[in-house]
C-alpha cells in the first residue's frame, strides 16, 4: 500500500467524513473504496458481522462476589495478594 495526500474542497471533505461515520470506518477506508470503485479496481468485500468474531466471550469466567472484575480489578488483585502473603 502506498501513502499519498490529497486536497479536498470543504463539501467533499464533509461528505467523506459523514460517510465514514455512517459506515463506522476511517475516512481513508472510504476514500480507498470509492476510488477503487471509480477506477474499476474494486474487489468484492463481504461486510463483517458479529458472527465473524467467534472469539468474543471466549475468555469469560465465573467472577464470584467481585463481579464485575473489569470494574473491581483493584479489589480482586488486593484479595489475591493478601492470600499469597498468608501462605
N, C-alpha and C positions, 0 to 999 in steps of 0.2 A: 504494500500500500504506500502510496506517495502522499506527502503532505503538501498542501497548497493553501493559498489565501485568495479570497475573492472579496470584492466590494459590492454591497447590495444597497439599493435605494431603500428608504425607510419603510415603504409599503411592503416590499418583498421580504424584508427582514422580519417585519411583524407577522406576515402570513406564515413564514417559515417557522418562526418561534411558536406561533399558535398551533400549527400542525404538529410540531414536535411535542408540545404539551399534551395535545389530544391523543397522540399515539403512545405517549409515555416513553419517549426515547430522546436522544440528543438531536440537536439541530444538524449536526454533521451526518448522522444516520439518515435523516430525512433528505438532506441535500444529495447524499450519495444515491439514495433510492430514486429520487426524481431525475437526477442526471443519467443514471443507468437506464431508466425507462425511456427518457428522451433520446438517448444515443443508441438505443437498441441493444444494450449490453446487460439488461436486467435478467437476473436468474429468478426462477420461481422460488419464493420463500414461504414456508408454512409458518403461520403465526403461532407462537408458543402459548401454551395454556398451563395451568397449574398441574395438569396430569403429566406434563413433560418433566416435572421436578419431583421424581419419585423419592428422593432422599429427604424431602420435607417431613419432619416428625420422626426421623429415624433415630434421633438421639434423645427421645423423651424418656423420662424415668419417673418413678414414684418419688415425689418430693417430700412427703410427710408434712409435719407440722410447720416447717419453714417455707411452705409454698406461698407464693411463687419465688423460687430461689433466684430467678432473674432480678427480682427486686430486693430480696433479703440475703444476697450473697455474702455480705459482711457478717451477718449473724451466723450463717452456715459455716463460714471459714473460722470464726471465733469458736464455735462449738467444736469443730474438728480439731483445732489446735489445743483446746482445753482437754479433749480426750487423749490426744497424743502426749501431752505433758503428764497426764495422770497414769500413764502406763509404767 
